[in-house]
Amino acid sequence: MSLLEMWTNLGTAIGSLMFAYAMFQQYFPDQLHGYARTYLQKLIAFTSPYIHITFHEYTGERLKRSEVYTAIQSYLSANSSMRAKRLKADVVKDNQSVVLTMDDHEEITDDFNGIKIWWSSRKNTPKTQSFSFYPDKDERRYFKLTVHGRHRETIMTSYIDHVIKEGKAISVKNRQRKLYTNNPSDNWHGWKATKWSHVVFEHPASFDTLAMATKMKEQIKNDLIKFTKGKDYYAKIGKAWKRGYLLFGPPGTGKSTMVVAMANFLNYDVYDLELTTVKDNSELRKLLIETTSKSIIVIEDIDCSLDLTGQRKPKKEKDEDDEKGENNDPISKKKKELEEEKGKSSKSKIFTSCDLLDSYFALLTTDLDKSQLDDVDGGGSGSYGCPGRLLESKR
């Protein structure tokens, strides 16, 4: 058989296979497609010594972006800039740094303890073109890891954890920090609706520029460093990894500047939680669940937000109300008791809702003076149910 005849027969065979595949896709039910793919994959797995692991960009019912995918993307960015031929560029870190990552359908290799590992970036595009409010989520991207089967245990027990840990460290280093503020719950629904809106967080304040006694600065900085290194300790004692500060003092004495200095020192994002827009504890929990780790949750003027100052009504005024008979009505009396109970419980709900969060700071601010804090705090701890400390801001 001549070479020409061989290529002719090969072309005929390929054409016949393509025709048969098109007929199969067009006229056979989807159930048979699933069976065919399953057995084809088994055949490939039986003949190939390699294993494949995929990491999808969006996971879960809510199609939330996977933190593992983001960590892998950051990890591979270091290798892809040197090895990949097709790259994507993203500007981060004050719009001054460029991070290069693999483009779609690109492949690079990685070495781990002498093991050669292949990483590829893939994208699945929907077969049917239709209008969508979420086009980015319609295009399902994922990373595919390929390695020889004899290295399965090393990959499962060591390599993947190594990639995620290193990727998160790179993400923190390159990320653009943000200042978040919560949206009213009426705006949580609809396309592009989010619970938090954000802007780029850029503020020059630091402990070096803060007007505070040097000794106090060092105490606060040491406390912050101790907290950042205390993850294992909090896990050991079975507590959520959180820390609280109550900043109090007259307006204009630097409470907000202290918040910024802490955020810059820790390199944390800031969430400005406006409680007056939160209708109930259920909405509060939903907001807090949407926050990220390594962040500062700030609640300004907490005494006004929770109406805690209403508990400090002087005894003389209460006696006058009793003489006027305002509290003798059983309905009014019960209503007043419920309002007081709601005020007492609201402040504790803030931090009990946070027990599922990890690695965050809670900073509360108030314009009250020190003599009024015992009534607000219900005991003077200054922490509202969160391990923390009081800081007074003076002119």
C-alpha positions as CSV (number, residue, x, y, z in Angstrom):
1,M,0.0,0.0,0.0
2,S,1.4,3.4,-1.0
3,L,1.7,6.3,1.3
4,L,-1.0,8.2,-0.6
5,E,-3.5,5.3,-0.2
6,M,-2.7,5.0,3.5
7,W,-3.4,8.7,4.1
8,T,-6.6,8.5,2.0
9,N,-7.9,5.6,4.1
10,L,-7.0,7.4,7.3
11,G,-8.9,10.5,6.1
12,T,-11.9,8.3,5.2
13,A,-11.8,6.7,8.7
14,I,-11.6,10.0,10.5
15,G,-14.4,11.4,8.4
16,S,-16.6,8.4,9.2
17,L,-15.9,8.7,12.9
18,M,-16.8,12.4,12.9
19,F,-20.0,11.6,11.1
20,A,-20.9,8.9,13.5
21,Y,-20.1,11.1,16.5
22,A,-22.2,13.9,15.1
23,M,-25.2,11.5,14.6
24,F,-24.7,10.2,18.1
25,Q,-24.7,13.7,19.6
26,Q,-27.7,14.7,17.6
27,Y,-30.1,11.8,17.8
28,F,-29.2,9.8,20.9
29,P,-30.6,10.7,24.3
30,D,-28.5,12.5,27.0
31,Q,-28.5,9.4,29.2
32,L,-26.5,7.5,26.6
33,H,-24.1,10.4,26.3
34,G,-23.4,10.1,30.0
35,Y,-22.9,6.3,29.8
36,A,-20.5,6.8,26.8
37,R,-18.4,9.4,28.6
38,T,-18.2,7.2,31.7
39,Y,-17.0,4.1,29.9
40,L,-14.6,6.2,27.7
41,Q,-13.1,7.7,30.9
42,K,-12.7,4.3,32.4
43,L,-10.9,3.1,29.3
44,I,-8.6,6.1,29.3
45,A,-7.9,5.6,33.1
46,F,-7.1,1.9,32.5
47,T,-4.6,2.6,29.8
48,S,-3.1,5.8,31.2
49,P,-0.8,5.9,34.3
50,Y,-1.6,9.6,35.0
51,I,-4.2,11.0,37.4
52,H,-6.0,14.3,36.9
53,I,-7.5,16.7,39.5
54,T,-9.6,19.7,38.5
55,F,-10.2,22.8,40.6
56,H,-13.2,24.8,39.4
57,E,-13.5,28.6,39.7
58,Y,-17.1,28.6,41.0
59,T,-18.4,26.0,43.4
60,G,-21.5,25.4,45.5
61,E,-25.1,26.2,44.9
62,R,-24.5,29.9,45.1
63,L,-21.7,29.8,42.5
64,K,-19.3,31.6,44.9
65,R,-15.7,32.0,43.6
66,S,-13.6,29.3,45.1
67,E,-10.8,30.4,47.5
68,V,-8.8,27.3,46.4
69,Y,-9.0,28.4,42.8
70,T,-7.8,31.9,43.7
71,A,-4.9,30.5,45.7
72,I,-3.8,28.2,42.8
73,Q,-4.1,31.1,40.4
74,S,-1.8,33.2,42.6
75,Y,0.7,30.3,43.1
76,L,0.9,29.6,39.4
77,S,1.4,33.3,38.5
78,A,5.0,33.1,39.8
79,N,5.8,30.2,37.4
80,S,3.6,31.2,34.5
81,S,5.5,34.5,34.0
82,M,8.7,32.6,33.3
83,R,7.4,29.5,31.5
84,A,4.0,30.1,29.8
85,K,3.9,31.6,26.3
86,R,0.4,33.2,26.6
87,L,-0.3,35.3,29.6
88,K,-3.0,37.6,31.1
89,A,-2.0,40.8,32.9
90,D,-3.8,42.2,36.0
91,V,-3.0,45.5,37.7
92,V,-3.0,45.4,41.5
93,K,-1.4,47.0,44.5
94,D,-2.3,50.7,44.1
95,N,-2.4,50.3,40.3
96,Q,1.4,50.2,40.2
97,S,2.1,46.5,40.0
98,V,1.3,44.0,37.2
99,V,0.6,40.3,37.9
100,L,0.9,37.9,35.0
101,T,-1.2,34.7,35.0
102,M,-1.8,31.9,32.5
103,D,-4.1,32.5,29.7
104,D,-7.0,30.1,28.9
105,H,-5.9,26.7,27.5
106,E,-2.3,27.3,28.5
107,E,-0.1,24.7,30.2
108,I,3.0,24.9,32.4
109,T,5.0,22.5,34.6
110,D,5.9,22.6,38.2
111,D,8.5,20.7,40.3
112,F,7.9,19.5,43.8
113,N,10.5,17.3,45.6
114,G,11.7,16.0,42.2
115,I,8.1,15.3,41.0
116,K,7.1,16.8,37.7
117,I,3.5,18.2,37.7
118,W,1.6,19.6,34.8
119,W,-0.9,22.5,35.3
120,S,-3.3,23.6,32.6
121,S,-5.9,26.4,32.5
122,R,-9.2,25.4,30.9
123,K,-12.4,27.1,30.0
124,N,-15.8,25.5,29.2
125,T,-18.0,27.8,27.0
126,P,-21.8,27.1,26.8
127,K,-22.9,25.3,23.6
128,T,-25.9,27.5,23.3
129,Q,-25.3,31.3,23.0
130,S,-27.9,33.1,25.1
131,F,-28.2,36.4,26.9
132,S,-27.1,36.3,30.6
133,F,-26.8,38.7,33.4
134,Y,-23.8,36.8,34.6
135,P,-21.6,36.1,31.5
136,D,-18.5,35.5,33.5
137,K,-20.1,32.7,35.4
138,D,-21.4,31.1,32.3
139,E,-17.8,30.5,31.1
140,R,-16.7,27.9,33.6
141,R,-12.9,28.1,34.1
142,Y,-10.9,25.5,36.0
143,F,-7.3,24.4,36.6
144,K,-6.3,20.8,35.8
145,L,-3.5,19.1,37.6
146,T,-1.9,16.1,36.0
147,V,0.7,13.8,37.6
148,H,1.9,10.2,37.5
149,G,-0.2,7.9,39.6
150,R,2.8,6.7,41.6
151,H,3.0,10.1,43.2
152,R,-0.7,10.2,44.3
153,E,0.0,10.1,48.1
154,T,2.6,13.0,47.9
155,I,0.2,15.1,45.9
156,M,-2.7,14.5,48.2
157,T,-1.0,14.9,51.5
158,S,1.7,17.6,50.8
159,Y,1.7,19.3,47.4
160,I,-1.9,20.6,47.3
161,D,-1.6,22.0,50.8
162,H,1.7,23.6,49.8
163,V,0.2,25.2,46.8
164,I,-2.8,26.6,48.7
165,K,-0.6,28.0,51.5
166,E,1.9,29.6,49.2
167,G,-0.9,31.0,46.9
168,K,-2.7,32.6,49.8
169,A,0.5,34.3,51.0
170,I,1.1,35.6,47.5
171,S,-2.5,36.9,47.3
172,V,-2.1,38.8,50.5
173,K,1.1,40.3,49.3
174,N,-0.3,41.5,45.9
175,R,-3.9,42.2,46.8
176,Q,-5.4,45.7,46.6
177,R,-6.9,46.4,50.0
178,K,-10.5,47.6,50.1
179,L,-12.9,49.6,52.3
180,Y,-16.4,48.0,52.4
181,T,-19.7,49.4,53.5
182,N,-23.0,47.4,53.8
183,N,-25.9,48.0,51.4
184,P,-29.5,48.2,52.7
185,S,-31.2,44.8,52.5
186,D,-33.7,46.2,49.9
187,N,-30.8,46.3,47.5
188,W,-29.6,42.8,48.0
189,H,-31.6,41.3,45.2
190,G,-31.4,41.6,41.4
191,W,-28.5,41.3,39.0
192,K,-25.1,42.6,40.2
193,A,-26.7,43.0,43.7
194,T,-24.2,42.6,46.6
195,K,-24.5,43.0,50.3
196,W,-21.3,45.0,50.4
197,S,-20.0,47.9,48.2
198,H,-16.3,48.7,48.2
199,V,-13.7,51.3,47.2
200,V,-10.0,51.0,47.1
201,F,-8.6,51.6,50.6
202,E,-5.8,54.1,50.4
203,H,-5.0,56.2,53.5
204,P,-1.5,57.3,54.7
205,A,-2.3,57.1,58.5
206,S,0.0,54.9,60.5
207,F,1.3,54.4,64.1
208,D,4.3,56.6,63.2
209,T,2.0,59.5,62.4
210,L,-0.5,58.9,65.2
211,A,-0.5,61.4,68.1
212,M,-0.2,59.0,71.0
213,A,2.3,58.2,73.7
214,T,5.1,56.0,72.5
215,K,4.5,53.4,75.3
216,M,0.8,53.1,74.4
217,K,1.7,52.7,70.7
218,E,4.0,49.8,71.5
219,Q,1.5,48.1,73.7
220,I,-1.2,48.2,71.0
221,K,1.2,47.1,68.3
222,N,2.4,44.2,70.4
223,D,-1.2,43.2,71.1
224,L,-1.9,43.3,67.3
225,I,1.1,41.1,66.5
226,K,0.2,38.7,69.3
227,F,-3.3,38.3,67.8
228,T,-2.0,37.7,64.3
229,K,0.2,34.9,65.6
230,G,-2.5,33.4,67.9
231,K,-4.4,31.2,65.5
232,D,-3.2,27.9,67.1
233,Y,-3.8,29.3,70.6
234,Y,-7.4,30.2,69.8
235,A,-8.0,26.8,68.2
236,K,-6.5,25.1,71.2
237,I,-8.9,26.8,73.7
238,G,-11.8,26.3,71.3
239,K,-12.5,30.0,70.7
240,A,-13.2,31.9,67.5
241,W,-10.1,33.8,66.3
242,K,-11.3,37.3,67.0
243,R,-10.4,40.4,68.9
244,G,-12.3,43.5,69.9
245,Y,-11.5,47.1,70.8
246,L,-13.8,49.8,72.0
247,L,-12.5,53.3,71.1
248,F,-14.2,56.1,73.1
249,G,-13.8,59.8,73.3
250,P,-15.1,63.2,72.1
251,P,-15.4,63.8,68.3
252,G,-12.2,64.7,66.5
253,T,-9.9,63.0,68.9
254,G,-8.5,60.4,66.4
255,K,-10.7,57.3,66.8
256,S,-11.1,56.9,63.0
257,T,-7.4,57.5,62.4
258,M,-6.7,54.8,64.9
259,V,-8.8,52.4,62.9
260,V,-6.9,53.3,59.7
261,A,-3.5,52.9,61.5
262,M,-4.5,49.4,62.7
263,A,-5.7,48.4,59.2
264,N,-2.4,49.6,57.6
265,F,-0.3,47.9,60.3
266,L,-2.1,44.6,59.9
267,N,-2.6,44.9,56.1
268,Y,-6.3,44.0,56.6
269,D,-9.4,45.0,54.7
270,V,-11.9,47.3,56.5
271,Y,-15.7,46.6,56.7
272,D,-17.6,49.7,57.9
273,L,-20.8,48.1,59.3
274,E,-23.7,50.6,59.5
275,L,-26.1,49.0,61.9
276,T,-28.9,51.5,61.3
277,T,-29.6,49.8,57.9
278,V,-29.7,46.3,59.4
279,K,-33.3,45.3,60.2
280,D,-32.7,42.2,62.4
281,N,-30.2,39.7,63.5
282,S,-30.8,37.5,60.5
283,E,-29.6,40.2,58.2
284,L,-26.7,40.9,60.5
285,R,-25.5,37.3,60.2
286,K,-25.9,37.3,56.4
287,L,-23.7,40.4,56.2
288,L,-21.0,39.0,58.5
289,I,-20.9,35.7,56.6
290,E,-20.0,37.7,53.4
291,T,-16.9,39.2,55.0
292,T,-13.5,37.8,54.4
293,S,-10.9,36.6,56.9
294,K,-8.1,39.0,57.9
295,S,-10.4,42.0,58.1
296,I,-11.4,44.7,60.5
297,I,-15.1,45.2,61.2
298,V,-15.8,48.7,62.3
299,I,-19.0,49.9,64.0
300,E,-19.0,53.6,64.6
301,D,-21.1,55.4,67.2
302,I,-22.4,52.1,68.5
303,D,-24.3,53.7,71.3
304,C,-26.4,55.6,68.7
305,S,-26.8,52.6,66.4
306,L,-28.2,50.3,69.1
307,D,-29.9,53.0,71.2
308,L,-28.0,51.8,74.2
309,T,-28.0,55.2,75.8
310,G,-31.7,54.9,76.5
311,Q,-30.8,52.6,79.4
312,R,-29.2,55.5,81.2
313,K,-32.4,57.4,81.9
314,P,-32.0,59.1,85.3
315,K,-33.9,57.7,88.2
316,K,-35.6,61.0,88.8
317,E,-37.1,60.9,85.3
318,K,-38.3,57.4,85.9
319,D,-39.9,58.3,89.1
320,E,-41.7,61.3,87.4
321,D,-43.0,58.9,84.7
322,D,-44.3,56.6,87.4
323,E,-46.1,59.5,89.2
324,K,-47.7,60.5,85.9
325,G,-48.9,57.0,85.4
326,E,-47.1,56.5,82.1
327,N,-45.7,53.1,83.3
328,N,-48.8,51.9,85.1
329,D,-50.6,50.8,81.9
330,P,-49.8,47.0,81.6
331,I,-49.5,47.2,77.8
332,S,-47.1,50.2,77.9
333,K,-45.1,48.6,80.7
334,K,-44.7,45.4,78.7
335,K,-43.7,47.3,75.6
336,K,-41.1,49.2,77.6
337,E,-39.7,46.0,79.0
338,L,-39.4,44.5,75.6
339,E,-37.6,47.6,74.2
340,E,-35.1,47.5,77.1
341,E,-34.5,43.8,76.6
342,K,-33.9,44.3,72.9
343,G,-31.4,47.0,73.7
344,K,-29.5,44.8,76.1
345,S,-29.4,41.8,73.7
346,S,-28.6,43.6,70.5
347,K,-25.0,44.3,71.4
348,S,-24.2,40.7,72.3
349,K,-25.8,39.5,69.1
350,I,-23.1,41.4,67.1
351,F,-20.3,39.1,68.3
352,T,-22.2,35.8,68.8
353,S,-23.1,36.2,65.1
354,C,-19.3,36.4,64.4
355,D,-18.4,33.1,66.1
356,L,-18.3,31.3,62.7
357,L,-15.8,33.9,61.3
358,D,-12.1,33.5,61.4
359,S,-9.3,36.0,61.9
360,Y,-11.0,39.3,62.2
361,F,-10.8,42.4,64.4
362,A,-13.9,44.3,65.7
363,L,-13.5,48.0,66.4
364,L,-16.3,49.9,68.1
365,T,-16.3,53.6,68.4
366,T,-18.4,55.9,70.6
367,D,-18.5,59.6,71.6
368,L,-19.4,58.7,75.2
369,D,-17.1,59.5,78.0
370,K,-15.7,56.9,80.5
371,S,-18.3,57.6,83.1
372,Q,-21.1,56.5,80.8
373,L,-19.4,53.3,79.5
374,D,-20.5,51.0,82.4
375,D,-24.2,51.5,81.5
376,V,-23.5,50.9,77.8
377,D,-21.3,47.9,78.3
378,G,-23.3,46.4,81.1
379,G,-20.2,45.7,83.2
380,G,-17.4,47.8,81.9
381,S,-15.4,45.1,80.0
382,G,-15.4,47.3,76.9
383,S,-15.5,44.3,74.6
384,Y,-19.2,43.6,73.9
385,G,-18.7,39.8,74.2
386,C,-15.4,39.8,72.3
387,P,-12.0,39.5,74.0
388,G,-10.6,43.0,73.8
389,R,-9.7,46.3,75.5
390,L,-10.8,49.9,76.0
391,L,-8.9,52.7,74.4
392,E,-9.7,56.3,75.3
393,S,-9.1,59.1,72.8
394,K,-8.3,62.5,74.1
395,R,-7.7,66.0,72.7
